[in-house]
Amino acid sequence: MTQLIRSVDLSSALYVVATPIGNLRDITLRALDTLTAVDVIYAEDTRQTRRLLDAYGIKTTLRTYHDHNGAQMRPVIIEALEKGERLALVSDAGTPLISDPGFKLVRDVREAGFDVIPIPGPSALTAALSAGGLPTDTFTFAGFLPVKTGQRLERLKSFADQKTTLVLYESGNRLDDTVAAIIEVFGAETELVMARELTKMFETIIHSEAGAFLSQLQEDGPPKGEIVLMVSLTGEGQVEVSEEDIDAYLIDRMANLGAKGAAAEASKKFDRPKRELYARAVSLQHKARGDNG
């Protein structure tokens, strides 16, 4: 594979290089040229990056740069640039700075007067969106949600008024908690897509309503691997509903949820004010009592 790499004359700069998210053949030719030509590659995990370099016969010096040593390493990196060195920054996988450490380094390098040059390539975010089948004209990337339940719910609620495809990163052992929170905030019929292990042997893309997906998760157990979860908040694809449909929806849910709970669910589903739907649910209850009386 090394014959693919050509010699390039790079200027002194920090090169932000995207690397494969799984399949090592997803590396770009320009990324290979850059990683070969720079003086030092700064990686989040040198063991992970070494696998990639070994696969292509690249012998460039590897050093670590991550959240825990960033304050110590940033002056070292800027000093190297002052000496005219050519440096690359990579993450464990995908495009650096997309839910990965690095923005402070890029900011400091630019403030010091040096160039930061992107070498684009793989990203789990864009790969998932391209194959997810949800609207992509407007999307919001929120990375990993908070671990604590209350904070997770508040974070999701902050997107409630947006018409967007919400994109999250998640781990398998937290996925059921996240989907449960999505149901609590947006409703059980919210459309979502889970993309798991993209570009790898067990790549899986599942399209489902949130309630059905949570039931399947609880039955099958947590999935393994790296997960991108996409949540449709756009309202696209929803059919027009009649007033009779709304009444039927409220009546169906009032038996278990009461008027208030049914109104909350209907508000999420039909994008109607909760107060209006609560009054409607109470009116339906009164009519039912009158019919039975």
Kinemage of the C-alpha trace (Angstrom):
@kinemage 1
@onewidth
@group {chain A} dominant
@subgroup {mainchain}
@vectorlist {calphas} color= white
{ca met a 1} P 0.000 0.000 0.000
{ca thr a 2} L 2.927 2.340 0.589
{ca gln a 3} L 3.258 2.992 -3.171
{ca leu a 4} L 0.116 5.130 -2.854
{ca ile a 5} L 2.025 7.659 -0.755
{ca arg a 6} L 3.918 10.395 -2.572
{ca ser a 7} L 6.493 12.831 -1.293
{ca val a 8} L 5.083 16.291 -0.624
{ca asp a 9} L 6.764 19.498 0.505
{ca leu a 10} L 4.666 20.853 3.363
{ca ser a 11} L 5.014 24.274 4.937
{ca ser a 12} L 5.255 24.669 8.695
{ca ala a 13} L 1.701 24.455 10.088
{ca leu a 14} L -0.628 22.353 12.209
{ca tyr a 15} L -2.417 19.866 9.945
{ca val a 16} L -5.721 18.573 11.340
{ca val a 17} L -6.008 15.139 9.721
{ca ala a 18} L -9.139 12.979 9.548
{ca thr a 19} L -8.500 9.245 9.937
{ca pro a 20} L -10.748 6.186 9.404
{ca ile a 21} L -13.594 5.515 11.828
{ca gly a 22} L -13.202 1.773 11.320
{ca asn a 23} L -12.212 0.529 7.886
{ca leu a 24} L -8.552 1.478 7.406
{ca arg a 25} L -9.038 1.771 3.633
{ca asp a 26} L -11.156 4.902 4.192
{ca ile a 27} L -7.981 6.982 4.652
{ca thr a 28} L -7.511 9.614 1.932
{ca leu a 29} L -4.394 9.818 -0.237
{ca arg a 30} L -3.800 13.379 0.922
{ca ala a 31} L -3.983 12.259 4.563
{ca leu a 32} L -1.370 9.561 3.890
{ca asp a 33} L 0.904 12.087 2.165
{ca thr a 34} L 0.520 14.499 5.091
{ca leu a 35} L 1.115 11.948 7.842
{ca thr a 36} L 4.259 10.811 6.045
{ca ala a 37} L 5.642 14.310 5.480
{ca val a 38} L 5.082 15.954 8.874
{ca asp a 39} L 7.763 15.901 11.570
{ca val a 40} L 5.475 14.796 14.421
{ca ile a 41} L 1.952 13.395 14.678
{ca tyr a 42} L 0.031 14.261 17.849
{ca ala a 43} L -2.577 11.601 18.605
{ca glu a 44} L -5.228 11.140 21.270
{ca asp a 45} L -4.157 7.492 21.670
{ca thr a 46} L -0.836 6.585 20.027
{ca arg a 47} L -1.663 2.860 20.142
{ca gln a 48} L -4.753 3.381 17.991
{ca thr a 49} L -2.941 5.627 15.531
{ca arg a 50} L 0.047 3.259 15.357
{ca arg a 51} L -2.225 0.594 13.835
{ca leu a 52} L -3.061 2.958 11.002
{ca leu a 53} L 0.544 4.054 10.448
{ca asp a 54} L 1.827 0.476 10.476
{ca ala a 55} L -0.791 -0.531 7.897
{ca tyr a 56} L 0.679 2.011 5.470
{ca gly a 57} L 4.331 1.805 6.481
{ca ile a 58} L 4.481 5.322 7.924
{ca lys a 59} L 7.349 5.879 10.371
{ca thr a 60} L 6.592 9.437 11.536
{ca thr a 61} L 7.193 10.182 15.237
{ca leu a 62} L 4.068 9.826 17.386
{ca arg a 63} L 3.317 11.814 20.542
{ca thr a 64} L 0.199 12.138 22.672
{ca tyr a 65} L -2.121 15.110 22.884
{ca his a 66} L -5.354 14.773 24.867
{ca asp a 67} L -7.467 16.565 27.476
{ca his a 68} L -5.260 15.517 30.373
{ca asn a 69} L -1.929 16.778 28.994
{ca gly a 70} L -3.226 19.570 26.756
{ca ala a 71} L -2.184 22.486 28.980
{ca gln a 72} L 1.348 21.070 29.175
{ca met a 73} L 1.652 20.195 25.475
{ca arg a 74} L 0.231 23.316 23.818
{ca pro a 75} L 3.310 25.484 24.564
{ca val a 76} L 5.535 22.624 23.345
{ca ile a 77} L 3.621 22.436 20.067
{ca ile a 78} L 3.718 26.192 19.512
{ca glu a 79} L 7.463 26.203 20.220
{ca ala a 80} L 7.914 23.489 17.576
{ca leu a 81} L 5.993 25.590 15.067
{ca glu a 82} L 8.223 28.563 15.891
{ca lys a 83} L 11.166 26.354 14.870
{ca gly a 84} L 9.508 25.677 11.517
{ca glu a 85} L 8.303 22.142 12.198
{ca arg a 86} L 5.343 20.568 10.424
{ca leu a 87} L 2.851 18.932 12.806
{ca ala a 88} L -0.292 16.822 12.460
{ca leu a 89} L -3.174 16.371 14.892
{ca val a 90} L -5.334 13.226 14.734
{ca ser a 91} L -8.003 11.784 17.021
{ca asp a 92} L -8.681 8.129 17.836
{ca ala a 93} L -10.922 7.919 14.775
{ca gly a 94} L -12.665 10.271 12.366
{ca thr a 95} L -12.266 14.020 12.141
{ca pro a 96} L -10.471 15.711 15.068
{ca leu a 97} L -12.408 18.213 17.185
{ca ile a 98} L -15.777 16.549 16.404
{ca ser a 99} L -16.612 15.516 19.992
{ca asp a 100} L -12.863 15.076 20.566
{ca pro a 101} L -10.204 17.191 22.281
{ca gly a 102} L -8.315 19.751 20.227
{ca phe a 103} L -10.168 23.050 19.926
{ca lys a 104} L -7.957 24.746 22.532
{ca leu a 105} L -4.866 23.755 20.589
{ca val a 106} L -6.280 25.041 17.305
{ca arg a 107} L -7.294 28.305 18.968
{ca asp a 108} L -3.880 28.823 20.592
{ca val a 109} L -1.997 27.946 17.400
{ca arg a 110} L -4.021 30.473 15.410
{ca glu a 111} L -3.603 33.142 18.102
{ca ala a 112} L 0.165 32.531 17.957
{ca gly a 113} L 0.076 33.399 14.249
{ca phe a 114} L 0.480 29.945 12.700
{ca asp a 115} L -1.647 28.240 10.060
{ca val a 116} L -4.073 25.424 10.832
{ca ile a 117} L -4.809 23.358 7.734
{ca pro a 118} L -7.677 20.813 7.593
{ca ile a 119} L -7.143 17.502 5.813
{ca pro a 120} L -10.778 16.340 5.510
{ca gly a 121} L -12.006 12.777 5.503
{ca pro a 122} L -14.099 10.280 7.482
{ca ser a 123} L -16.553 11.349 10.190
{ca ala a 124} L -19.101 9.192 12.002
{ca leu a 125} L -21.428 12.215 12.104
{ca thr a 126} L -21.645 12.724 8.341
{ca ala a 127} L -21.520 8.992 7.564
{ca ala a 128} L -24.548 8.369 9.786
{ca leu a 129} L -26.498 11.311 8.379
{ca ser a 130} L -25.810 10.212 4.804
{ca ala a 131} L -27.338 6.763 5.376
{ca gly a 132} L -29.913 7.539 8.073
{ca gly a 133} L -32.809 8.642 5.890
{ca leu a 134} L -33.723 11.609 8.084
{ca pro a 135} L -33.828 15.227 6.858
{ca thr a 136} L -30.326 16.721 6.657
{ca asp a 137} L -30.975 20.247 5.415
{ca thr a 138} L -30.912 21.260 9.093
{ca phe a 139} L -29.289 19.126 11.762
{ca thr a 140} L -27.955 19.767 15.267
{ca phe a 141} L -24.976 17.857 16.643
{ca ala a 142} L -25.078 17.550 20.438
{ca gly a 143} L -22.315 14.999 21.039
{ca phe a 144} L -22.695 12.963 24.236
{ca leu a 145} L -25.576 13.855 26.563
{ca pro a 146} L -24.925 14.336 30.303
{ca val a 147} L -24.723 11.189 32.411
{ca lys a 148} L -27.091 12.359 35.155
{ca thr a 149} L -30.786 11.849 34.402
{ca gly a 150} L -31.965 15.352 35.290
{ca gln a 151} L -29.230 17.041 33.275
{ca arg a 152} L -29.874 14.720 30.337
{ca leu a 153} L -33.570 15.633 30.298
{ca glu a 154} L -32.837 19.355 30.542
{ca arg a 155} L -30.384 19.113 27.657
{ca leu a 156} L -32.956 17.363 25.476
{ca lys a 157} L -35.645 19.874 26.432
{ca ser a 158} L -33.404 22.655 25.139
{ca phe a 159} L -34.006 21.268 21.611
{ca ala a 160} L -37.789 20.923 21.983
{ca asp a 161} L -38.657 24.004 19.912
{ca gln a 162} L -36.199 23.264 17.104
{ca lys a 163} L -37.164 21.786 13.747
{ca thr a 164} L -34.040 19.747 13.197
{ca thr a 165} L -32.491 16.299 13.081
{ca leu a 166} L -30.756 15.926 16.428
{ca val a 167} L -27.542 13.876 16.252
{ca leu a 168} L -26.038 12.296 19.375
{ca tyr a 169} L -23.065 10.090 20.148
{ca glu a 170} L -23.755 7.361 22.688
{ca ser a 171} L -22.336 4.197 24.221
{ca gly a 172} L -24.239 0.920 24.286
{ca asn a 173} L -24.635 0.713 28.054
{ca arg a 174} L -26.265 4.166 28.216
{ca leu a 175} L -28.410 3.862 25.100
{ca asp a 176} L -31.594 2.677 26.839
{ca asp a 177} L -31.450 5.571 29.323
{ca thr a 178} L -31.004 8.026 26.471
{ca val a 179} L -33.896 6.602 24.449
{ca ala a 180} L -36.101 6.625 27.569
{ca ala a 181} L -35.268 10.318 28.027
{ca ile a 182} L -36.076 10.990 24.357
{ca ile a 183} L -39.473 9.357 24.875
{ca glu a 184} L -40.137 11.418 28.009
{ca val a 185} L -39.288 14.692 26.251
{ca phe a 186} L -40.446 14.130 22.653
{ca gly a 187} L -42.868 11.190 22.818
{ca ala a 188} L -42.810 7.438 22.131
{ca glu a 189} L -43.603 7.885 18.432
{ca thr a 190} L -40.569 10.057 17.768
{ca glu a 191} L -38.717 8.824 14.692
{ca leu a 192} L -35.095 7.863 15.282
{ca val a 193} L -32.213 6.061 13.591
{ca met a 194} L -29.369 4.234 15.326
{ca ala a 195} L -26.135 3.754 13.361
{ca arg a 196} L -23.659 1.396 15.038
{ca glu a 197} L -20.101 0.327 14.155
{ca leu a 198} L -20.099 2.297 10.896
{ca thr a 199} L -17.651 1.001 8.239
{ca lys a 200} L -16.862 -2.045 10.424
{ca met a 201} L -17.801 -5.723 10.139
{ca phe a 202} L -20.937 -5.454 12.279
{ca glu a 203} L -22.213 -2.161 10.843
{ca thr a 204} L -25.895 -1.796 11.726
{ca ile a 205} L -28.438 0.921 10.884
{ca ile a 206} L -31.886 0.665 12.513
{ca his a 207} L -34.856 2.943 11.795
{ca ser a 208} L -37.659 2.885 14.370
{ca glu a 209} L -40.054 4.804 16.554
{ca ala a 210} L -38.499 5.531 19.948
{ca gly a 211} L -40.978 3.437 21.962
{ca ala a 212} L -40.566 0.344 19.812
{ca phe a 213} L -36.810 0.768 19.773
{ca leu a 214} L -36.640 0.956 23.581
{ca ser a 215} L -38.724 -2.212 23.880
{ca gln a 216} L -36.333 -4.000 21.530
{ca leu a 217} L -33.333 -2.707 23.474
{ca gln a 218} L -34.751 -3.989 26.752
{ca glu a 219} L -35.362 -7.385 25.180
{ca asp a 220} L -31.998 -7.746 23.392
{ca gly a 221} L -29.738 -5.959 25.873
{ca pro a 222} L -27.286 -3.114 25.182
{ca pro a 223} L -25.574 -3.133 21.784
{ca lys a 224} L -21.801 -3.075 21.540
{ca gly a 225} L -19.669 -0.580 19.680
{ca glu a 226} L -19.740 3.102 18.867
{ca ile a 227} L -23.198 4.537 18.273
{ca val a 228} L -24.620 7.544 16.453
{ca leu a 229} L -28.253 8.220 17.387
{ca met a 230} L -30.310 10.506 15.153
{ca val a 231} L -33.650 11.900 16.340
{ca ser a 232} L -36.126 13.521 13.955
{ca leu a 233} L -37.542 16.727 15.397
{ca thr a 234} L -38.490 18.172 12.007
{ca gly a 235} L -42.067 16.918 11.824
{ca glu a 236} L -41.476 15.893 8.193
{ca gly a 237} L -43.410 12.917 7.028
{ca gln a 238} L -46.266 13.510 9.449
{ca val a 239} L -49.674 13.274 7.798
{ca glu a 240} L -52.466 15.726 8.382
{ca val a 241} L -54.766 14.561 11.174
{ca ser a 242} L -58.425 15.292 11.705
{ca glu a 243} L -60.012 16.569 14.896
{ca glu a 244} L -61.591 13.133 15.242
{ca asp a 245} L -58.101 11.554 15.147
{ca ile a 246} L -56.966 13.811 17.992
{ca asp a 247} L -60.053 12.965 20.053
{ca ala a 248} L -59.476 9.252 19.490
{ca tyr a 249} L -55.829 9.619 20.519
{ca leu a 250} L -56.805 11.388 23.749
{ca ile a 251} L -59.528 8.892 24.626
{ca asp a 252} L -57.201 5.965 23.995
{ca arg a 253} L -54.590 7.306 26.423
{ca met a 254} L -56.781 8.818 29.133
{ca ala a 255} L -57.594 5.412 30.631
{ca asn a 256} L -53.989 4.936 31.697
{ca leu a 257} L -52.574 8.465 31.744
{ca gly a 258} L -55.507 10.630 32.776
{ca ala a 259} L -56.434 13.887 31.052
{ca lys a 260} L -53.173 15.629 31.917
{ca gly a 261} L -50.913 12.801 30.767
{ca ala a 262} L -52.895 12.202 27.595
{ca ala a 263} L -52.746 15.912 26.767
{ca ala a 264} L -48.971 15.933 27.247
{ca glu a 265} L -48.548 12.996 24.849
{ca ala a 266} L -50.913 14.524 22.303
{ca ser a 267} L -49.100 17.854 22.497
{ca lys a 268} L -45.850 16.176 21.456
{ca lys a 269} L -47.452 14.128 18.697
{ca phe a 270} L -49.639 16.776 17.093
{ca asp a 271} L -47.608 19.905 17.914
{ca arg a 272} L -50.579 21.523 19.622
{ca pro a 273} L -50.549 23.564 22.872
{ca lys a 274} L -50.786 21.320 25.939
{ca arg a 275} L -53.344 23.632 27.606
{ca glu a 276} L -55.666 23.408 24.609
{ca leu a 277} L -55.427 19.609 24.514
{ca tyr a 278} L -55.947 19.299 28.270
{ca ala a 279} L -59.181 21.291 28.016
{ca arg a 280} L -60.206 19.053 25.142
{ca ala a 281} L -59.428 15.897 27.151
{ca val a 282} L -61.465 17.146 30.133
{ca ser a 283} L -64.384 17.917 27.797
{ca leu a 284} L -64.199 14.387 26.403
{ca gln a 285} L -64.250 12.996 29.935
{ca his a 286} L -67.366 15.005 30.757
{ca lys a 287} L -69.091 13.793 27.612
{ca ala a 288} L -68.184 10.200 28.438
{ca arg a 289} L -69.647 10.553 31.929
{ca gly a 290} L -72.810 12.064 30.493
{ca asp a 291} L -73.149 9.216 28.011
{ca asn a 292} L -72.721 6.696 30.786
{ca gly a 293} L -75.010 8.435 33.161
